């Protein structure tokens, strides 16, 4: 698997629209962005679409007068890359100090703790 490109926070918003909708015109992407946040400007969205093409996160094809944008990376690949980068930078690549950080600072609910226990138990049983 190739390494996904680094995507800025704002570019991520554009990618989320394309991932959710599938191949989309610029107009459809802009419409969805503005539905989520009316302050989105069409020129900003088009600039970000072009940046994402240059980064090889998106490709486009011309259909008549419209450009249709297609993702070149999946959301899962991108989330994995960002998660790994975050974990490496802040916690030396280890999950234990990250979980401890959030648990000790009460940034995790009791329900989330139960869900994590369930996931960890399932993972432990699967490795036997």
Backbone as JSON, one array per atom type, in Angstrom:
{
  "sequence": "XXXXXXXXXXXXXXXXXXXXXXXXXXXXXXXXXXXXXXXXXXXXXXXXXXXXXXXXXXXXXXXXXXXXXXXXXXXXXXXXXXXXXXXXXXXXXXXXXXXXXXXXXXXXXXXXXXXXXXXXXXXXXXXX",
  "N": [[0.85, -1.18, 0.0], [0.58, 2.18, -0.87], [1.89, 5.18, 0.62], [-0.38, 7.42, 1.98], [-1.02, 10.84, 0.99], [-0.06, 13.79, 2.89], [-2.64, 15.48, 4.39], [-4.19, 18.52, 4.91], [-6.11, 20.01, 7.62], [-8.3, 21.46, 6.58], [-8.37, 20.54, 3.95], [-9.04, 17.97, 4.54], [-11.76, 18.17, 5.17], [-12.86, 18.56, 2.64], [-12.12, 16.15, 1.43], [-13.6, 14.36, 3.0], [-16.17, 14.84, 2.07], [-16.0, 13.94, -0.61], [-15.28, 11.27, -0.16], [-17.61, 10.39, 1.14], [-19.67, 10.88, -0.72], [-18.74, 9.74, -3.05], [-17.55, 9.71, -6.5], [-17.66, 13.06, -7.55], [-18.9, 16.22, -8.7], [-17.36, 19.5, -8.78], [-19.23, 21.4, -8.08], [-21.12, 19.88, -6.65], [-19.57, 19.12, -4.46], [-19.0, 21.61, -3.33], [-21.59, 22.49, -2.74], [-22.32, 20.62, -0.73], [-20.35, 21.16, 1.22], [-21.07, 23.79, 1.86], [-23.6, 23.31, 2.86], [-22.97, 22.05, 5.24], [-21.47, 24.03, 6.46], [-22.15, 27.24, 6.11], [-20.27, 29.26, 5.58], [-18.36, 28.48, 3.78], [-16.52, 29.25, 0.9], [-16.9, 29.17, -2.62], [-14.55, 29.5, -4.25], [-12.5, 28.89, -2.49], [-13.0, 26.19, -1.97], [-12.59, 25.13, -4.56], [-9.88, 25.73, -4.9], [-8.81, 24.06, -2.92], [-9.58, 21.56, -3.92], [-7.95, 21.48, -6.2], [-5.41, 21.51, -4.96], [-5.51, 19.04, -3.7], [-5.52, 17.37, -5.88], [-2.94, 17.85, -6.87], [-1.52, 16.77, -4.76], [-2.04, 14.18, -5.12], [-4.24, 12.98, -3.94], [-6.69, 13.13, -4.96], [-8.19, 12.58, -8.17], [-9.26, 13.74, -11.39], [-11.86, 13.73, -13.86], [-12.98, 14.89, -16.97], [-16.29, 15.6, -17.71], [-18.27, 16.49, -20.06], [-18.89, 19.8, -19.46], [-18.23, 19.72, -16.87], [-16.05, 18.88, -14.11], [-15.25, 15.85, -12.69], [-14.52, 14.59, -9.59], [-12.49, 12.12, -8.14], [-11.6, 10.0, -5.44], [-8.22, 9.09, -4.72], [-7.09, 7.89, -2.63], [-8.15, 5.95, 0.13], [-10.5, 6.57, 2.79], [-9.98, 5.04, 5.05], [-7.24, 4.36, 4.7], [-6.14, 6.91, 4.92], [-6.95, 7.73, 7.5], [-5.6, 5.79, 8.98], [-2.92, 6.54, 8.43], [-2.78, 9.15, 9.5], [-3.43, 8.62, 12.16], [-1.29, 6.97, 12.94], [0.85, 8.77, 12.61], [0.15, 10.72, 14.53], [0.22, 9.17, 16.89], [2.92, 8.38, 16.87], [4.26, 10.9, 17.01], [3.29, 12.12, 19.4], [3.19, 10.15, 21.4], [5.29, 8.39, 21.21], [4.73, 6.25, 19.56], [3.33, 4.36, 20.98], [0.39, 2.85, 22.25], [-0.37, 2.56, 24.92], [0.6, 4.77, 26.67], [-0.92, 6.79, 25.48], [-3.62, 6.03, 25.88], [-3.59, 6.0, 28.68], [-3.14, 8.71, 29.18], [-5.57, 9.92, 28.29], [-7.44, 8.61, 29.93], [-6.57, 9.24, 32.56], [-6.98, 11.96, 32.6], [-9.64, 12.21, 32.5], [-10.85, 12.34, 30.02], [-12.27, 10.53, 28.77], [-15.21, 8.67, 28.66], [-17.08, 6.69, 31.07], [-18.6, 4.81, 29.65], [-17.15, 4.64, 27.28], [-14.82, 3.5, 28.3], [-15.8, 0.96, 29.03], [-16.43, -0.01, 26.47], [-13.89, -0.04, 25.31], [-12.71, -1.97, 26.97], [-14.21, -4.2, 26.2], [-13.43, -4.42, 23.5], [-10.67, -4.87, 23.82], [-10.73, -7.27, 25.28], [-11.89, -8.96, 23.36], [-9.89, -8.83, 21.39], [-7.75, -9.99, 22.79], [-8.75, -12.59, 23.21], [-8.84, -13.43, 20.56], [-6.19, -13.74, 19.88], [-5.25, -16.0, 21.1]],
  "CA": [[0.0, 0.0, 0.0], [1.35, 3.41, -0.92], [1.66, 6.09, 1.74], [-1.3, 8.5, 1.61], [-0.43, 12.18, 1.14], [-0.44, 14.59, 4.07], [-3.82, 16.27, 4.07], [-4.45, 19.51, 5.96], [-7.42, 19.93, 8.25], [-9.32, 21.98, 5.67], [-8.44, 19.59, 2.84], [-9.73, 16.8, 5.08], [-13.19, 18.43, 5.03], [-13.2, 18.32, 1.23], [-11.99, 14.72, 1.19], [-14.73, 13.68, 3.64], [-17.32, 14.96, 1.17], [-15.78, 13.05, -1.76], [-15.38, 9.9, 0.34], [-19.01, 10.07, 1.46], [-20.51, 10.96, -1.92], [-18.19, 9.08, -4.23], [-17.19, 10.68, -7.53], [-18.52, 14.24, -7.42], [-18.5, 17.47, -9.38], [-16.97, 20.58, -7.87], [-20.46, 22.03, -7.6], [-21.71, 19.02, -5.63], [-18.71, 19.21, -3.28], [-19.23, 22.95, -2.76], [-22.95, 22.49, -2.17], [-22.29, 19.86, 0.53], [-19.56, 21.93, 2.19], [-21.88, 24.94, 2.3], [-24.7, 22.79, 3.67], [-22.39, 21.79, 6.55], [-20.98, 25.29, 7.0], [-22.46, 28.24, 5.09], [-19.19, 30.21, 5.32], [-17.47, 27.97, 2.73], [-16.54, 30.02, -0.34], [-16.62, 28.28, -3.75], [-13.16, 29.58, -4.71], [-11.68, 28.15, -1.52], [-13.22, 24.76, -2.22], [-11.92, 24.78, -5.82], [-8.44, 25.75, -4.62], [-8.49, 22.85, -2.17], [-9.69, 20.43, -4.86], [-6.73, 21.49, -7.01], [-4.3, 21.08, -4.11], [-5.65, 17.59, -3.46], [-5.08, 16.72, -7.13], [-1.47, 17.93, -6.88], [-1.01, 15.86, -3.73], [-2.46, 12.84, -5.56], [-5.3, 12.45, -3.09], [-7.84, 13.1, -5.87], [-8.0, 12.72, -9.61], [-10.5, 14.24, -11.98], [-12.13, 13.46, -15.27], [-13.89, 15.89, -17.51], [-17.54, 15.08, -18.27], [-18.9, 17.69, -20.61], [-18.28, 21.01, -18.91], [-17.96, 19.51, -15.44], [-14.95, 18.03, -13.67], [-15.7, 14.9, -11.68], [-13.39, 14.28, -8.72], [-12.47, 10.76, -7.61], [-10.52, 9.82, -4.46], [-7.14, 8.16, -5.03], [-6.79, 7.22, -1.36], [-9.37, 5.68, 0.89], [-10.59, 7.21, 4.1], [-9.31, 4.15, 6.0], [-5.79, 4.56, 4.54], [-5.8, 8.24, 5.42], [-7.11, 7.71, 8.96], [-4.48, 5.0, 9.5], [-1.69, 7.33, 8.33], [-2.86, 10.26, 10.46], [-3.39, 8.02, 13.5], [0.08, 6.52, 13.2], [1.65, 9.97, 12.76], [-0.22, 11.29, 15.82], [0.73, 8.28, 17.93], [4.39, 8.47, 16.85], [4.72, 12.22, 17.44], [2.92, 12.5, 20.76], [3.29, 9.09, 22.4], [6.36, 7.46, 20.87], [4.21, 5.09, 18.84], [2.72, 3.4, 21.9], [-0.99, 3.12, 22.63], [-0.56, 2.57, 26.38], [0.63, 6.12, 27.25], [-2.02, 7.6, 24.94], [-4.84, 5.68, 26.62], [-3.41, 6.47, 30.06], [-3.31, 10.17, 29.15], [-6.98, 10.26, 28.2], [-8.14, 8.08, 31.09], [-6.18, 10.01, 33.74], [-7.51, 13.32, 32.51], [-11.1, 12.1, 32.4], [-11.27, 12.72, 28.67], [-12.91, 9.34, 28.24], [-16.38, 8.39, 29.5], [-17.17, 5.3, 31.56], [-19.11, 3.97, 28.56], [-16.02, 4.4, 26.37], [-13.94, 2.55, 28.98], [-16.42, -0.35, 28.87], [-16.28, -0.41, 25.07], [-12.48, -0.39, 25.12], [-12.51, -3.27, 27.63], [-14.81, -5.21, 25.33], [-12.57, -4.57, 22.34], [-9.42, -5.49, 24.26], [-11.02, -8.67, 25.6], [-12.09, -9.66, 22.09], [-8.58, -8.92, 20.76], [-6.97, -10.95, 23.57], [-9.28, -13.93, 22.91], [-8.51, -13.74, 19.17], [-4.75, -14.02, 19.75], [-4.9, -17.26, 21.77]],
  "C": [[0.89, 1.24, 0.0], [0.96, 4.31, 0.26], [0.73, 7.21, 1.28], [-0.63, 9.86, 1.78], [-0.87, 12.83, 2.44], [-1.57, 15.52, 3.65], [-4.07, 17.23, 5.23], [-5.86, 19.34, 6.52], [-8.54, 20.39, 7.31], [-9.48, 21.06, 4.46], [-9.2, 18.33, 3.27], [-11.25, 16.96, 4.94], [-13.67, 18.16, 3.61], [-13.16, 16.82, 0.94], [-13.17, 13.95, 1.81], [-15.98, 13.73, 2.75], [-17.17, 13.98, 0.01], [-15.85, 11.59, -1.32], [-16.83, 9.5, 0.57], [-19.88, 9.98, 0.2], [-20.04, 10.06, -3.05], [-17.85, 10.13, -5.27], [-18.19, 11.83, -7.59], [-17.99, 15.4, -8.24], [-18.08, 18.48, -8.33], [-18.21, 21.22, -7.26], [-21.11, 21.21, -6.5], [-20.89, 19.08, -4.33], [-18.95, 20.54, -2.56], [-20.59, 23.02, -2.08], [-22.98, 21.77, -0.82], [-21.5, 20.6, 1.6], [-20.37, 23.1, 2.74], [-23.09, 24.51, 3.12], [-24.21, 22.56, 5.11], [-21.96, 23.08, 7.25], [-21.15, 26.37, 5.94], [-21.33, 29.23, 4.77], [-18.21, 29.72, 4.25], [-17.63, 28.81, 1.47], [-16.18, 29.08, -1.5], [-15.16, 28.32, -4.23], [-12.22, 28.83, -3.78], [-11.79, 26.65, -1.77], [-12.5, 24.32, -3.5], [-10.4, 24.79, -5.67], [-8.02, 24.48, -3.9], [-8.6, 21.61, -3.05], [-8.43, 20.34, -5.71], [-5.51, 21.07, -6.2], [-4.32, 19.57, -3.9], [-5.3, 16.79, -4.71], [-3.55, 16.7, -7.17], [-0.85, 16.98, -5.87], [-1.32, 14.39, -4.06], [-3.41, 12.16, -4.57], [-6.58, 12.3, -3.91], [-7.34, 13.05, -7.31], [-9.3, 13.27, -10.16], [-10.63, 13.73, -13.41], [-13.14, 14.5, -15.73], [-15.09, 15.18, -18.12], [-18.33, 16.27, -18.77], [-18.17, 18.91, -20.11], [-17.88, 20.86, -17.45], [-16.71, 18.65, -15.25], [-15.5, 17.15, -12.55], [-14.47, 14.44, -10.91], [-13.58, 12.9, -8.09], [-11.35, 10.65, -6.58], [-9.49, 8.81, -4.96], [-6.67, 7.43, -3.79], [-8.11, 7.01, -0.63], [-9.34, 6.43, 2.22], [-9.85, 6.36, 5.14], [-7.79, 4.32, 5.92], [-5.36, 5.88, 5.15], [-5.91, 8.31, 6.93], [-5.96, 6.93, 9.59], [-3.19, 5.83, 9.52], [-1.67, 8.46, 9.36], [-2.76, 9.73, 11.89], [-1.97, 7.61, 13.87], [0.99, 7.73, 13.43], [1.41, 10.61, 14.14], [0.39, 10.48, 16.96], [2.25, 8.36, 18.03], [4.87, 9.79, 17.44], [4.47, 12.48, 18.92], [3.2, 11.43, 21.81], [4.33, 8.03, 22.04], [5.9, 6.19, 20.19], [3.49, 4.08, 19.7], [1.3, 3.81, 22.29], [-1.16, 3.29, 24.15], [-0.47, 3.99, 26.96], [-0.49, 7.02, 26.72], [-3.3, 7.31, 25.71], [-4.76, 6.17, 28.06], [-3.65, 7.98, 30.14], [-4.79, 10.53, 29.17], [-7.78, 9.77, 29.41], [-7.85, 8.92, 32.33], [-6.76, 11.42, 33.73], [-9.02, 13.36, 32.31], [-11.63, 12.59, 31.06], [-11.98, 11.55, 27.98], [-14.05, 8.98, 29.2], [-16.34, 6.96, 30.01], [-17.69, 4.34, 30.47], [-18.0, 3.65, 27.56], [-15.02, 3.42, 26.98], [-14.49, 1.14, 28.83], [-16.25, -0.86, 27.44], [-14.84, -0.81, 24.77], [-12.16, -1.74, 25.77], [-13.03, -4.41, 26.76], [-13.93, -5.48, 24.12], [-11.26, -5.26, 22.69], [-9.61, -6.96, 24.61], [-11.18, -9.49, 24.32], [-10.73, -9.86, 21.38], [-7.71, -9.97, 21.46], [-7.44, -12.38, 23.27], [-8.88, -14.36, 21.49], [-7.06, -14.12, 18.96], [-4.35, -15.35, 20.38], [-4.89, -18.41, 20.8]]
}
